[in-house]
Amino acid sequence: MEGELDLSSRTELRKIDCGNTFLTKLNLTDCTKIETLNCNNANFSELDVTGQPAMTELNCRDNTLTTLDVSNNLNLETLYCQGNPLTKLWLAEGQSISTLVIDNPDAIDYK
């Protein structure tokens, strides 16, 4: 797969695995039930997961993300974002992430 993947009409999705692709954009608008997203090793330079409140696991490692905002994902427990040139990772105060793998911990900021 390559290019854009528009899943906005798939509102019942709970798990997405689009890793190891050539995708550059992922539209998850109205996909509020997603619990697990694996989009590692693709070509994402941006990733919007702010509208996925049920998400508990995000694996977006090995992309070209420079920023990532997971501050609205209050149920997030596991985040793999290593292998990205992140300069800013936004988390929420009190977020209960139990597993966080990141190359640049100085990029972490709180909203």
Phi and psi in radians as a Rosetta constraint file:
Dihedral C 1 N 2 CA 2 C 2 CIRCULARHARMONIC -2.611 0.35
Dihedral N 2 CA 2 C 2 N 3 CIRCULARHARMONIC 2.879 0.35
Dihedral C 2 N 3 CA 3 C 3 CIRCULARHARMONIC 1.467 0.35
Dihedral N 3 CA 3 C 3 N 4 CIRCULARHARMONIC -2.400 0.35
Dihedral C 3 N 4 CA 4 C 4 CIRCULARHARMONIC -1.821 0.35
Dihedral N 4 CA 4 C 4 N 5 CIRCULARHARMONIC 2.464 0.35
Dihedral C 4 N 5 CA 5 C 5 CIRCULARHARMONIC -2.038 0.35
Dihedral N 5 CA 5 C 5 N 6 CIRCULARHARMONIC 1.981 0.35
Dihedral C 5 N 6 CA 6 C 6 CIRCULARHARMONIC -1.787 0.35
Dihedral N 6 CA 6 C 6 N 7 CIRCULARHARMONIC 1.882 0.35
Dihedral C 6 N 7 CA 7 C 7 CIRCULARHARMONIC -1.914 0.35
Dihedral N 7 CA 7 C 7 N 8 CIRCULARHARMONIC 0.276 0.35
Dihedral C 7 N 8 CA 8 C 8 CIRCULARHARMONIC -1.057 0.35
Dihedral N 8 CA 8 C 8 N 9 CIRCULARHARMONIC -0.457 0.35
Dihedral C 8 N 9 CA 9 C 9 CIRCULARHARMONIC -1.554 0.35
Dihedral N 9 CA 9 C 9 N 10 CIRCULARHARMONIC -0.056 0.35
Dihedral C 9 N 10 CA 10 C 10 CIRCULARHARMONIC -1.712 0.35
Dihedral N 10 CA 10 C 10 N 11 CIRCULARHARMONIC 1.142 0.35
Dihedral C 10 N 11 CA 11 C 11 CIRCULARHARMONIC -1.252 0.35
Dihedral N 11 CA 11 C 11 N 12 CIRCULARHARMONIC -0.210 0.35
Dihedral C 11 N 12 CA 12 C 12 CIRCULARHARMONIC -1.661 0.35
Dihedral N 12 CA 12 C 12 N 13 CIRCULARHARMONIC -0.020 0.35
Dihedral C 12 N 13 CA 13 C 13 CIRCULARHARMONIC -1.062 0.35
Dihedral N 13 CA 13 C 13 N 14 CIRCULARHARMONIC 2.419 0.35
Dihedral C 13 N 14 CA 14 C 14 CIRCULARHARMONIC -2.053 0.35
Dihedral N 14 CA 14 C 14 N 15 CIRCULARHARMONIC -0.437 0.35
Dihedral C 14 N 15 CA 15 C 15 CIRCULARHARMONIC -2.411 0.35
Dihedral N 15 CA 15 C 15 N 16 CIRCULARHARMONIC 2.336 0.35
Dihedral C 15 N 16 CA 16 C 16 CIRCULARHARMONIC -2.260 0.35
Dihedral N 16 CA 16 C 16 N 17 CIRCULARHARMONIC 2.277 0.35
Dihedral C 16 N 17 CA 17 C 17 CIRCULARHARMONIC -2.211 0.35
Dihedral N 17 CA 17 C 17 N 18 CIRCULARHARMONIC 1.777 0.35
Dihedral C 17 N 18 CA 18 C 18 CIRCULARHARMONIC -2.184 0.35
Dihedral N 18 CA 18 C 18 N 19 CIRCULARHARMONIC 0.563 0.35
Dihedral C 18 N 19 CA 19 C 19 CIRCULARHARMONIC -1.323 0.35
Dihedral N 19 CA 19 C 19 N 20 CIRCULARHARMONIC 2.857 0.35
Dihedral C 19 N 20 CA 20 C 20 CIRCULARHARMONIC 0.995 0.35
Dihedral N 20 CA 20 C 20 N 21 CIRCULARHARMONIC 0.801 0.35
Dihedral C 20 N 21 CA 21 C 21 CIRCULARHARMONIC -2.221 0.35
Dihedral N 21 CA 21 C 21 N 22 CIRCULARHARMONIC -3.085 0.35
Dihedral C 21 N 22 CA 22 C 22 CIRCULARHARMONIC -1.937 0.35
Dihedral N 22 CA 22 C 22 N 23 CIRCULARHARMONIC 0.473 0.35
Dihedral C 22 N 23 CA 23 C 23 CIRCULARHARMONIC -1.167 0.35
Dihedral N 23 CA 23 C 23 N 24 CIRCULARHARMONIC 2.490 0.35
Dihedral C 23 N 24 CA 24 C 24 CIRCULARHARMONIC -1.994 0.35
Dihedral N 24 CA 24 C 24 N 25 CIRCULARHARMONIC -0.304 0.35
Dihedral C 24 N 25 CA 25 C 25 CIRCULARHARMONIC -2.580 0.35
Dihedral N 25 CA 25 C 25 N 26 CIRCULARHARMONIC 2.510 0.35
Dihedral C 25 N 26 CA 26 C 26 CIRCULARHARMONIC -2.329 0.35
Dihedral N 26 CA 26 C 26 N 27 CIRCULARHARMONIC 2.084 0.35
Dihedral C 26 N 27 CA 27 C 27 CIRCULARHARMONIC -1.768 0.35
Dihedral N 27 CA 27 C 27 N 28 CIRCULARHARMONIC 1.952 0.35
Dihedral C 27 N 28 CA 28 C 28 CIRCULARHARMONIC -1.973 0.35
Dihedral N 28 CA 28 C 28 N 29 CIRCULARHARMONIC 0.312 0.35
Dihedral C 28 N 29 CA 29 C 29 CIRCULARHARMONIC -0.928 0.35
Dihedral N 29 CA 29 C 29 N 30 CIRCULARHARMONIC 2.312 0.35
Dihedral C 29 N 30 CA 30 C 30 CIRCULARHARMONIC 1.229 0.35
Dihedral N 30 CA 30 C 30 N 31 CIRCULARHARMONIC 0.133 0.35
Dihedral C 30 N 31 CA 31 C 31 CIRCULARHARMONIC -1.637 0.35
Dihedral N 31 CA 31 C 31 N 32 CIRCULARHARMONIC 1.156 0.35
Dihedral C 31 N 32 CA 32 C 32 CIRCULARHARMONIC -1.391 0.35
Dihedral N 32 CA 32 C 32 N 33 CIRCULARHARMONIC -0.130 0.35
Dihedral C 32 N 33 CA 33 C 33 CIRCULARHARMONIC -1.716 0.35
Dihedral N 33 CA 33 C 33 N 34 CIRCULARHARMONIC 0.003 0.35
Dihedral C 33 N 34 CA 34 C 34 CIRCULARHARMONIC -1.088 0.35
Dihedral N 34 CA 34 C 34 N 35 CIRCULARHARMONIC 2.208 0.35
Dihedral C 34 N 35 CA 35 C 35 CIRCULARHARMONIC -1.822 0.35
Dihedral N 35 CA 35 C 35 N 36 CIRCULARHARMONIC -0.598 0.35
Dihedral C 35 N 36 CA 36 C 36 CIRCULARHARMONIC -2.295 0.35
Dihedral N 36 CA 36 C 36 N 37 CIRCULARHARMONIC 2.254 0.35
Dihedral C 36 N 37 CA 37 C 37 CIRCULARHARMONIC -2.255 0.35
Dihedral N 37 CA 37 C 37 N 38 CIRCULARHARMONIC 2.087 0.35
Dihedral C 37 N 38 CA 38 C 38 CIRCULARHARMONIC -2.004 0.35
Dihedral N 38 CA 38 C 38 N 39 CIRCULARHARMONIC 1.883 0.35
Dihedral C 38 N 39 CA 39 C 39 CIRCULARHARMONIC -2.299 0.35
Dihedral N 39 CA 39 C 39 N 40 CIRCULARHARMONIC 0.648 0.35
Dihedral C 39 N 40 CA 40 C 40 CIRCULARHARMONIC -1.270 0.35
Dihedral N 40 CA 40 C 40 N 41 CIRCULARHARMONIC 2.714 0.35
Dihedral C 40 N 41 CA 41 C 41 CIRCULARHARMONIC 0.957 0.35
Dihedral N 41 CA 41 C 41 N 42 CIRCULARHARMONIC 0.889 0.35
Dihedral C 41 N 42 CA 42 C 42 CIRCULARHARMONIC -2.155 0.35
Dihedral N 42 CA 42 C 42 N 43 CIRCULARHARMONIC -2.699 0.35
Dihedral C 42 N 43 CA 43 C 43 CIRCULARHARMONIC -2.121 0.35
Dihedral N 43 CA 43 C 43 N 44 CIRCULARHARMONIC 0.625 0.35
Dihedral C 43 N 44 CA 44 C 44 CIRCULARHARMONIC -1.354 0.35
Dihedral N 44 CA 44 C 44 N 45 CIRCULARHARMONIC 2.174 0.35
Dihedral C 44 N 45 CA 45 C 45 CIRCULARHARMONIC -1.749 0.35
Dihedral N 45 CA 45 C 45 N 46 CIRCULARHARMONIC -0.236 0.35
Dihedral C 45 N 46 CA 46 C 46 CIRCULARHARMONIC -2.558 0.35
Dihedral N 46 CA 46 C 46 N 47 CIRCULARHARMONIC 2.649 0.35
Dihedral C 46 N 47 CA 47 C 47 CIRCULARHARMONIC -2.615 0.35
Dihedral N 47 CA 47 C 47 N 48 CIRCULARHARMONIC 2.071 0.35
Dihedral C 47 N 48 CA 48 C 48 CIRCULARHARMONIC -1.823 0.35
Dihedral N 48 CA 48 C 48 N 49 CIRCULARHARMONIC 1.889 0.35
Dihedral C 48 N 49 CA 49 C 49 CIRCULARHARMONIC -2.068 0.35
Dihedral N 49 CA 49 C 49 N 50 CIRCULARHARMONIC 0.359 0.35
Dihedral C 49 N 50 CA 50 C 50 CIRCULARHARMONIC -1.209 0.35
Dihedral N 50 CA 50 C 50 N 51 CIRCULARHARMONIC -0.351 0.35
Dihedral C 50 N 51 CA 51 C 51 CIRCULARHARMONIC -1.751 0.35
Dihedral N 51 CA 51 C 51 N 52 CIRCULARHARMONIC 0.377 0.35
Dihedral C 51 N 52 CA 52 C 52 CIRCULARHARMONIC -2.082 0.35
Dihedral N 52 CA 52 C 52 N 53 CIRCULARHARMONIC 1.321 0.35
Dihedral C 52 N 53 CA 53 C 53 CIRCULARHARMONIC -1.185 0.35
Dihedral N 53 CA 53 C 53 N 54 CIRCULARHARMONIC -0.354 0.35
Dihedral C 53 N 54 CA 54 C 54 CIRCULARHARMONIC -1.519 0.35
Dihedral N 54 CA 54 C 54 N 55 CIRCULARHARMONIC -0.102 0.35
Dihedral C 54 N 55 CA 55 C 55 CIRCULARHARMONIC -1.095 0.35
Dihedral N 55 CA 55 C 55 N 56 CIRCULARHARMONIC 2.221 0.35
Dihedral C 55 N 56 CA 56 C 56 CIRCULARHARMONIC -1.948 0.35
Dihedral N 56 CA 56 C 56 N 57 CIRCULARHARMONIC -0.371 0.35
Dihedral C 56 N 57 CA 57 C 57 CIRCULARHARMONIC -2.448 0.35
Dihedral N 57 CA 57 C 57 N 58 CIRCULARHARMONIC 2.276 0.35
Dihedral C 57 N 58 CA 58 C 58 CIRCULARHARMONIC -2.311 0.35
Dihedral N 58 CA 58 C 58 N 59 CIRCULARHARMONIC 2.140 0.35
Dihedral C 58 N 59 CA 59 C 59 CIRCULARHARMONIC -2.074 0.35
Dihedral N 59 CA 59 C 59 N 60 CIRCULARHARMONIC 1.754 0.35
Dihedral C 59 N 60 CA 60 C 60 CIRCULARHARMONIC -2.132 0.35
Dihedral N 60 CA 60 C 60 N 61 CIRCULARHARMONIC 0.506 0.35
Dihedral C 60 N 61 CA 61 C 61 CIRCULARHARMONIC -1.198 0.35
Dihedral N 61 CA 61 C 61 N 62 CIRCULARHARMONIC 2.750 0.35
Dihedral C 61 N 62 CA 62 C 62 CIRCULARHARMONIC 1.037 0.35
Dihedral N 62 CA 62 C 62 N 63 CIRCULARHARMONIC 0.909 0.35
Dihedral C 62 N 63 CA 63 C 63 CIRCULARHARMONIC -2.153 0.35
Dihedral N 63 CA 63 C 63 N 64 CIRCULARHARMONIC -2.730 0.35
Dihedral C 63 N 64 CA 64 C 64 CIRCULARHARMONIC -2.134 0.35
Dihedral N 64 CA 64 C 64 N 65 CIRCULARHARMONIC 0.595 0.35
Dihedral C 64 N 65 CA 65 C 65 CIRCULARHARMONIC -1.224 0.35
Dihedral N 65 CA 65 C 65 N 66 CIRCULARHARMONIC 2.283 0.35
Dihedral C 65 N 66 CA 66 C 66 CIRCULARHARMONIC -1.804 0.35
Dihedral N 66 CA 66 C 66 N 67 CIRCULARHARMONIC -0.404 0.35
Dihedral C 66 N 67 CA 67 C 67 CIRCULARHARMONIC -2.379 0.35
Dihedral N 67 CA 67 C 67 N 68 CIRCULARHARMONIC 2.647 0.35
Dihedral C 67 N 68 CA 68 C 68 CIRCULARHARMONIC -2.643 0.35
Dihedral N 68 CA 68 C 68 N 69 CIRCULARHARMONIC 2.194 0.35
Dihedral C 68 N 69 CA 69 C 69 CIRCULARHARMONIC -1.968 0.35
Dihedral N 69 CA 69 C 69 N 70 CIRCULARHARMONIC 1.906 0.35
Dihedral C 69 N 70 CA 70 C 70 CIRCULARHARMONIC -2.040 0.35
Dihedral N 70 CA 70 C 70 N 71 CIRCULARHARMONIC 0.353 0.35
Dihedral C 70 N 71 CA 71 C 71 CIRCULARHARMONIC -1.194 0.35
Dihedral N 71 CA 71 C 71 N 72 CIRCULARHARMONIC -0.362 0.35
Dihedral C 71 N 72 CA 72 C 72 CIRCULARHARMONIC -1.590 0.35
Dihedral N 72 CA 72 C 72 N 73 CIRCULARHARMONIC -0.113 0.35
Dihedral C 72 N 73 CA 73 C 73 CIRCULARHARMONIC -1.637 0.35
Dihedral N 73 CA 73 C 73 N 74 CIRCULARHARMONIC 1.259 0.35
Dihedral C 73 N 74 CA 74 C 74 CIRCULARHARMONIC -1.213 0.35
Dihedral N 74 CA 74 C 74 N 75 CIRCULARHARMONIC -0.290 0.35
Dihedral C 74 N 75 CA 75 C 75 CIRCULARHARMONIC -1.607 0.35
Dihedral N 75 CA 75 C 75 N 76 CIRCULARHARMONIC 0.003 0.35
Dihedral C 75 N 76 CA 76 C 76 CIRCULARHARMONIC -1.116 0.35
Dihedral N 76 CA 76 C 76 N 77 CIRCULARHARMONIC 2.194 0.35
Dihedral C 76 N 77 CA 77 C 77 CIRCULARHARMONIC -1.946 0.35
Dihedral N 77 CA 77 C 77 N 78 CIRCULARHARMONIC -0.550 0.35
Dihedral C 77 N 78 CA 78 C 78 CIRCULARHARMONIC -2.289 0.35
Dihedral N 78 CA 78 C 78 N 79 CIRCULARHARMONIC 2.221 0.35
Dihedral C 78 N 79 CA 79 C 79 CIRCULARHARMONIC -2.385 0.35
Dihedral N 79 CA 79 C 79 N 80 CIRCULARHARMONIC 2.054 0.35
Dihedral C 79 N 80 CA 80 C 80 CIRCULARHARMONIC -1.921 0.35
Dihedral N 80 CA 80 C 80 N 81 CIRCULARHARMONIC 1.953 0.35
Dihedral C 80 N 81 CA 81 C 81 CIRCULARHARMONIC -2.331 0.35
Dihedral N 81 CA 81 C 81 N 82 CIRCULARHARMONIC 0.354 0.35
Dihedral C 81 N 82 CA 82 C 82 CIRCULARHARMONIC -1.214 0.35
Dihedral N 82 CA 82 C 82 N 83 CIRCULARHARMONIC 2.798 0.35
Dihedral C 82 N 83 CA 83 C 83 CIRCULARHARMONIC 1.401 0.35
Dihedral N 83 CA 83 C 83 N 84 CIRCULARHARMONIC 0.262 0.35
Dihedral C 83 N 84 CA 84 C 84 CIRCULARHARMONIC -2.062 0.35
Dihedral N 84 CA 84 C 84 N 85 CIRCULARHARMONIC 2.570 0.35
Dihedral C 84 N 85 CA 85 C 85 CIRCULARHARMONIC -1.439 0.35
Dihedral N 85 CA 85 C 85 N 86 CIRCULARHARMONIC 0.944 0.35
Dihedral C 85 N 86 CA 86 C 86 CIRCULARHARMONIC -1.125 0.35
Dihedral N 86 CA 86 C 86 N 87 CIRCULARHARMONIC 2.277 0.35
Dihedral C 86 N 87 CA 87 C 87 CIRCULARHARMONIC -1.886 0.35
Dihedral N 87 CA 87 C 87 N 88 CIRCULARHARMONIC -0.303 0.35
Dihedral C 87 N 88 CA 88 C 88 CIRCULARHARMONIC -2.611 0.35
Dihedral N 88 CA 88 C 88 N 89 CIRCULARHARMONIC 2.202 0.35
Dihedral C 88 N 89 CA 89 C 89 CIRCULARHARMONIC -2.185 0.35
Dihedral N 89 CA 89 C 89 N 90 CIRCULARHARMONIC 1.969 0.35
Dihedral C 89 N 90 CA 90 C 90 CIRCULARHARMONIC -1.617 0.35
Dihedral N 90 CA 90 C 90 N 91 CIRCULARHARMONIC 2.167 0.35
Dihedral C 90 N 91 CA 91 C 91 CIRCULARHARMONIC -2.041 0.35
Dihedral N 91 CA 91 C 91 N 92 CIRCULARHARMONIC 2.926 0.35
Dihedral C 91 N 92 CA 92 C 92 CIRCULARHARMONIC -1.816 0.35
Dihedral N 92 CA 92 C 92 N 93 CIRCULARHARMONIC 2.513 0.35
Dihedral C 92 N 93 CA 93 C 93 CIRCULARHARMONIC -1.020 0.35
Dihedral N 93 CA 93 C 93 N 94 CIRCULARHARMONIC 2.363 0.35
Dihedral C 93 N 94 CA 94 C 94 CIRCULARHARMONIC 1.433 0.35
Dihedral N 94 CA 94 C 94 N 95 CIRCULARHARMONIC 0.011 0.35
Dihedral C 94 N 95 CA 95 C 95 CIRCULARHARMONIC -1.135 0.35
Dihedral N 95 CA 95 C 95 N 96 CIRCULARHARMONIC 2.379 0.35
Dihedral C 95 N 96 CA 96 C 96 CIRCULARHARMONIC -1.747 0.35
Dihedral N 96 CA 96 C 96 N 97 CIRCULARHARMONIC 0.963 0.35
Dihedral C 96 N 97 CA 97 C 97 CIRCULARHARMONIC -1.298 0.35
Dihedral N 97 CA 97 C 97 N 98 CIRCULARHARMONIC 2.115 0.35
Dihedral C 97 N 98 CA 98 C 98 CIRCULARHARMONIC -1.663 0.35
Dihedral N 98 CA 98 C 98 N 99 CIRCULARHARMONIC -0.402 0.35
Dihedral C 98 N 99 CA 99 C 99 CIRCULARHARMONIC -2.284 0.35
Dihedral N 99 CA 99 C 99 N 100 CIRCULARHARMONIC 2.073 0.35
Dihedral C 99 N 100 CA 100 C 100 CIRCULARHARMONIC -2.327 0.35
Dihedral N 100 CA 100 C 100 N 101 CIRCULARHARMONIC 2.089 0.35
Dihedral C 100 N 101 CA 101 C 101 CIRCULARHARMONIC -2.085 0.35
Dihedral N 101 CA 101 C 101 N 102 CIRCULARHARMONIC 2.043 0.35
Dihedral C 101 N 102 CA 102 C 102 CIRCULARHARMONIC -2.524 0.35
Dihedral N 102 CA 102 C 102 N 103 CIRCULARHARMONIC 2.546 0.35
Dihedral C 102 N 103 CA 103 C 103 CIRCULARHARMONIC -1.398 0.35
Dihedral N 103 CA 103 C 103 N 104 CIRCULARHARMONIC -0.567 0.35
Dihedral C 103 N 104 CA 104 C 104 CIRCULARHARMONIC -2.161 0.35
Dihedral N 104 CA 104 C 104 N 105 CIRCULARHARMONIC 1.499 0.35
Dihedral C 104 N 105 CA 105 C 105 CIRCULARHARMONIC -1.107 0.35
Dihedral N 105 CA 105 C 105 N 106 CIRCULARHARMONIC -0.309 0.35
Dihedral C 105 N 106 CA 106 C 106 CIRCULARHARMONIC -1.189 0.35
Dihedral N 106 CA 106 C 106 N 107 CIRCULARHARMONIC -0.266 0.35
Dihedral C 106 N 107 CA 107 C 107 CIRCULARHARMONIC -1.339 0.35
Dihedral N 107 CA 107 C 107 N 108 CIRCULARHARMONIC -0.240 0.35
Dihedral C 107 N 108 CA 108 C 108 CIRCULARHARMONIC -1.238 0.35
Dihedral N 108 CA 108 C 108 N 109 CIRCULARHARMONIC 2.299 0.35
Dihedral C 108 N 109 CA 109 C 109 CIRCULARHARMONIC -2.448 0.35
Dihedral N 109 CA 109 C 109 N 110 CIRCULARHARMONIC 2.756 0.35
Dihedral C 109 N 110 CA 110 C 110 CIRCULARHARMONIC -2.027 0.35
Dihedral N 110 CA 110 C 110 N 111 CIRCULARHARMONIC 2.438 0.35
